[in-house]
Amino acid sequence: MQTSTRDRIVVAAARLLQRQGYVGTGIKQIAQEAQATLGSLYHFFPGGKEAVAVAAIRHSTEEFASLLRKALGSEEDPADAVLACARQLADELRASGWTDGCPVTAAALETLGTDSEIQQACADALRAWEQLVYDKLLGGGVPSQSARELATTVISTLEGAEVTAQVNRSEEPLRVAGRQLARLVRSHEVSPPPASGGR
């Protein structure tokens, strides 16, 4: 039961941070959304709001990583896989009524310039997502250095396109970004050597 209460707190905090940001989310609201008492919240998170936020961001990081893994694994070709990611994000954003964008963007922007655990958790999230894209590109024949830079480009572009899609309440920014990223990835793919003909 204790684990269940902690999980409810983390999930509630993750949703609120995603929609309202860190500054706009209060500790009482988290407890209320999680159907938990303030006492139980502080029992699991003695560090208060920041500690809850860090756990929530880590939870959201893994949720988003699962989405990326599924989308990247749905296509063998890296370019098609990146396009699938953009389409998946567009579908999920539309289904949420344009409210559930990147789970770390708001918290990251609100804690810029600080040396907080929140900022570190956000940085860790972006690196983890880049690593997933990098592994897919590398496995698809993109040279290592290009794969590293492309992975950063893919995640950065999808992040920006997602915010633009939310503002415009339209899937188009993500779909356009996906198509352009796919073209970019294709330009870096190494063609397999031609089969040697027998004599």
C-alpha positions as CSV (number, residue, x, y, z in Angstrom):
1,M,0.0,0.0,0.0
2,Q,2.9,2.4,0.8
3,T,4.4,1.8,-2.7
4,S,0.9,2.5,-4.2
5,T,0.6,5.8,-2.4
6,R,4.1,6.9,-3.4
7,D,3.4,5.9,-7.0
8,R,0.2,7.9,-7.0
9,I,2.1,11.0,-5.7
10,V,4.8,10.6,-8.4
11,V,2.3,10.1,-11.3
12,A,0.1,13.0,-10.1
13,A,3.2,15.3,-9.8
14,A,4.4,14.2,-13.2
15,R,1.1,15.2,-14.9
16,L,0.8,18.5,-13.1
17,L,4.4,19.4,-13.9
18,Q,3.8,18.5,-17.5
19,R,0.8,20.8,-17.8
20,Q,1.5,23.6,-15.3
21,G,5.3,23.6,-14.8
22,Y,7.2,23.5,-11.5
23,V,6.4,27.0,-10.4
24,G,2.7,26.6,-11.1
25,T,2.3,23.4,-9.2
26,G,1.8,23.4,-5.5
27,I,2.6,20.7,-3.0
28,K,-1.0,20.7,-1.7
29,Q,-2.3,20.3,-5.2
30,I,0.0,17.3,-5.8
31,A,-1.3,15.7,-2.6
32,Q,-4.9,16.4,-3.6
33,E,-4.5,15.0,-7.1
34,A,-2.8,11.9,-5.7
35,Q,-5.6,11.4,-3.1
36,A,-2.9,11.5,-0.4
37,T,-2.4,13.4,2.8
38,L,0.4,16.0,3.1
39,G,1.8,13.9,5.9
40,S,2.2,10.9,3.6
41,L,3.7,13.0,0.9
42,Y,6.4,14.3,3.2
43,H,6.9,10.8,4.6
44,F,7.9,9.6,1.1
45,F,9.6,12.9,0.1
46,P,11.1,14.6,3.1
47,G,12.7,17.1,0.7
48,G,9.2,18.4,-0.2
49,K,8.2,19.8,-3.5
50,E,11.7,19.6,-5.2
51,A,12.1,16.0,-4.2
52,V,8.7,15.1,-5.5
53,A,9.5,17.0,-8.8
54,V,12.7,15.1,-9.3
55,A,11.0,11.8,-8.8
56,A,8.2,12.9,-11.2
57,I,10.7,14.0,-13.9
58,R,12.5,10.7,-13.7
59,H,9.1,8.9,-14.0
60,S,8.2,11.0,-17.0
61,T,11.7,10.4,-18.5
62,E,11.1,6.7,-18.5
63,E,7.6,7.1,-19.9
64,F,8.8,9.2,-22.8
65,A,11.7,6.8,-23.3
66,S,9.2,3.9,-23.6
67,L,7.3,5.9,-26.3
68,L,10.6,6.6,-28.2
69,R,11.7,2.9,-27.9
70,K,8.3,1.8,-29.3
71,A,8.4,4.3,-32.2
72,L,12.0,3.7,-33.0
73,G,11.5,-0.1,-33.0
74,S,8.5,0.1,-35.3
75,E,10.7,0.8,-38.4
76,E,13.9,-0.9,-39.4
77,D,15.2,2.0,-41.3
78,P,16.5,4.8,-39.0
79,A,15.0,7.6,-41.1
80,D,11.6,5.9,-41.1
81,A,12.0,5.3,-37.3
82,V,12.6,9.0,-36.7
83,L,9.6,9.9,-38.7
84,A,7.6,7.4,-36.7
85,C,8.7,9.2,-33.5
86,A,7.4,12.5,-34.8
87,R,4.1,11.0,-35.9
88,Q,3.6,9.3,-32.5
89,L,4.3,12.5,-30.6
90,A,1.8,14.3,-32.9
91,D,-0.9,11.7,-32.2
92,E,-0.4,11.7,-28.5
93,L,-0.3,15.5,-28.3
94,R,-3.6,15.8,-30.2
95,A,-5.2,13.1,-28.1
96,S,-4.3,15.0,-24.9
97,G,-6.0,18.1,-26.2
98,W,-2.6,19.8,-26.7
99,T,-1.8,19.8,-23.0
100,D,0.7,16.9,-22.6
101,G,3.8,18.0,-24.3
102,C,7.4,17.2,-23.3
103,P,7.5,16.1,-19.7
104,V,10.6,18.1,-18.8
105,T,10.4,21.3,-20.9
106,A,8.5,23.5,-18.4
107,A,10.6,22.4,-15.4
108,A,13.8,22.7,-17.3
109,L,13.1,26.3,-18.4
110,E,11.9,27.3,-14.9
111,T,15.1,26.1,-13.3
112,L,17.7,27.4,-15.8
113,G,20.8,28.9,-14.2
114,T,20.3,26.9,-11.1
115,D,22.4,23.9,-9.8
116,S,19.2,22.1,-8.6
117,E,18.5,18.4,-8.7
118,I,15.6,19.3,-11.0
119,Q,17.9,20.8,-13.6
120,Q,20.1,17.7,-13.4
121,A,17.1,15.4,-13.8
122,C,16.0,17.3,-16.9
123,A,19.6,17.2,-18.4
124,D,19.7,13.4,-17.7
125,A,16.4,13.0,-19.5
126,L,17.5,14.7,-22.6
127,R,20.8,12.7,-22.6
128,A,18.9,9.4,-22.2
129,W,16.5,10.2,-25.1
130,E,19.5,11.2,-27.3
131,Q,21.1,7.9,-26.5
132,L,18.1,5.9,-27.7
133,V,18.1,7.8,-31.0
134,Y,21.9,7.4,-31.3
135,D,21.7,3.6,-30.7
136,K,19.0,3.3,-33.5
137,L,21.1,5.4,-35.9
138,L,24.3,3.5,-35.2
139,G,22.5,0.2,-35.6
140,G,21.2,1.4,-38.9
141,G,24.6,2.1,-40.4
142,V,25.0,5.8,-39.6
143,P,28.7,6.5,-38.7
144,S,29.3,7.1,-35.0
145,Q,30.1,10.8,-35.0
146,S,27.3,11.6,-37.4
147,A,24.9,9.5,-35.3
148,R,25.9,11.4,-32.1
149,E,25.2,14.8,-33.7
150,L,22.1,13.6,-35.5
151,A,20.7,12.2,-32.2
152,T,21.1,15.7,-30.6
153,T,19.5,17.3,-33.6
154,V,16.6,14.9,-33.6
155,I,15.7,15.4,-29.9
156,S,16.2,19.1,-30.0
157,T,14.1,19.5,-33.2
158,L,11.3,17.3,-31.8
159,E,11.3,19.3,-28.5
160,G,10.9,22.5,-30.4
161,A,8.3,21.2,-32.8
162,E,6.3,19.8,-29.9
163,V,6.1,23.2,-28.2
164,T,5.2,24.8,-31.6
165,A,2.5,22.2,-32.1
166,Q,1.0,23.0,-28.6
167,V,0.9,26.7,-29.3
168,N,-0.7,26.3,-32.7
169,R,-2.9,23.4,-31.6
170,S,-1.8,21.6,-34.7
171,E,0.1,18.4,-35.5
172,E,1.7,19.9,-38.6
173,P,4.9,21.3,-36.9
174,L,5.7,17.8,-35.6
175,R,4.9,16.1,-38.9
176,V,6.9,18.7,-40.9
177,A,9.8,18.2,-38.4
178,G,9.6,14.4,-38.8
179,R,9.8,14.6,-42.6
180,Q,12.7,16.9,-42.6
181,L,14.6,14.9,-39.9
182,A,14.0,11.8,-42.0
183,R,15.6,13.4,-45.0
184,L,18.5,14.6,-42.9
185,V,19.1,11.1,-41.5
186,R,18.9,9.5,-45.0
187,S,21.6,11.9,-46.1
188,H,23.9,10.3,-43.5
189,E,23.1,6.7,-44.0
190,V,25.8,4.6,-45.4
191,S,24.7,2.6,-48.5
192,P,25.6,-1.1,-48.3
193,P,28.4,-2.1,-50.6
194,P,27.3,-3.5,-53.9
195,A,27.2,-7.3,-54.0
196,S,30.2,-8.6,-55.8
197,G,29.3,-10.5,-59.0
198,G,30.6,-14.0,-59.5
199,R,32.7,-14.9,-62.5
